[in-house]
Structure formats: structure tokens, C-alpha cells
């Protein structure tokens, strides 16, 4: 009779109770990471386009010239002014 009780108790423990500790957590973490990678892969084109527009600098153009006229563009002159160091 005791052998039958042991067998019944093992069946009652269930699937998750028989697995080593941490296995279920690792499986859920890996599935979440996989879902994140797939989501980012599908959104890569939109993310790249957004980043391209964000970091795109406006093209300089000459004074009085049309914005699309490449021949009117001349050298860009920049003057950098560094503030003087303050004395203590």
C-alpha cells in the first residue's frame, strides 16, 4: 500500500514541481528576450528612418540662391569664439 501512495504522490506533484529550480524562470526570460529581438527586427526599418531624420543636418545654401541649387553653394565660413577664462 505504501508503494501505491508514493506513486500517487509523485503524480500529484505535477510537471512544474518536478523540474529543477530556476528552469521555468530561465525559459520565460529567454522567451521574453526572443520576443524583444523579433519585435526590434520587425521595427528596424522604422527605427532607422527615424534616426536618419533626427540626425540629418540641414544643407547650407548661398544667399539669394535656391535651396536645391548645388552650384550656388560656396565654402562655409565659421568663426568660433571661446569665452575668456574667469579669474578666481
C-alpha positions as CSV (number, residue, x, y, z in Angstrom):
1,X,0.0,0.0,0.0
2,X,2.8,2.4,0.7
3,X,4.2,1.9,-2.8
4,X,0.9,2.9,-4.3
5,X,0.9,6.1,-2.1
6,X,4.4,7.1,-3.3
7,X,3.4,6.7,-6.9
8,X,0.3,8.7,-6.4
9,X,2.2,11.5,-4.6
10,X,4.7,11.7,-7.5
11,X,1.9,12.1,-10.0
12,X,0.3,14.8,-7.9
13,X,3.5,16.9,-7.7
14,X,2.9,18.0,-11.3
15,X,5.1,19.0,-14.1
16,X,6.5,22.2,-12.7
17,X,7.3,20.7,-9.3
18,X,9.5,18.0,-10.9
19,X,11.6,20.5,-12.9
20,X,14.9,21.8,-11.4
21,X,14.7,25.2,-9.8
22,X,15.2,28.2,-12.0
23,X,14.4,26.3,-15.2
24,X,11.0,27.9,-15.6
25,X,12.3,31.4,-14.9
26,X,15.1,30.9,-17.4
27,X,12.7,29.7,-20.1
28,X,10.4,32.7,-19.5
29,X,13.4,35.2,-19.6
30,X,14.7,33.6,-22.9
31,X,11.3,33.7,-24.5
32,X,10.9,37.4,-23.5
33,X,14.3,38.2,-25.0
34,X,13.4,36.3,-28.2
35,X,10.2,38.3,-28.4
36,X,12.1,41.6,-28.0
37,X,14.6,40.6,-30.7
38,X,11.8,39.7,-33.1
39,X,10.0,43.0,-32.3
40,X,13.1,45.1,-32.9
41,X,13.9,43.2,-36.1
42,X,10.4,44.0,-37.5
43,X,10.7,47.7,-36.4
44,X,14.3,48.1,-37.7
45,X,13.3,50.0,-40.8
46,X,11.1,52.5,-39.0
47,X,13.7,53.0,-36.2
48,X,16.4,53.6,-38.8
49,X,14.3,56.1,-40.7
50,X,13.5,58.0,-37.5
51,X,17.2,58.1,-36.5
52,X,18.1,59.2,-40.0
53,X,15.7,62.1,-39.9
54,X,16.7,63.0,-36.3
55,X,20.4,63.3,-37.1
56,X,20.1,64.8,-40.6
57,X,21.6,68.3,-40.7
58,X,20.1,71.0,-42.9
59,X,22.1,71.6,-46.1
60,X,23.6,75.1,-46.3
61,X,22.8,77.2,-49.3
62,X,24.1,80.5,-50.6
63,X,22.4,83.8,-50.0
64,X,19.7,84.5,-52.6
65,X,20.1,81.1,-54.3
66,X,17.5,78.4,-54.5
67,X,17.8,75.8,-51.8
68,X,18.3,73.0,-54.3
69,X,20.9,74.7,-56.4
70,X,24.2,73.0,-55.8
71,X,26.3,75.4,-57.9
72,X,25.4,78.3,-55.6
73,X,26.9,76.7,-52.6
74,X,30.2,78.1,-51.6
75,X,32.6,77.5,-48.8
76,X,31.1,77.7,-45.3
77,X,32.8,80.2,-43.0
78,X,32.6,79.7,-39.3
79,X,34.0,81.9,-36.5
80,X,34.5,80.2,-33.2
81,X,34.6,82.5,-30.2
82,X,35.9,81.0,-27.0
83,X,35.0,82.8,-23.8
84,X,37.8,84.1,-21.7
85,X,38.6,82.2,-18.5
86,X,37.4,83.9,-15.4
87,X,39.8,84.6,-12.6
88,X,39.1,83.5,-9.1
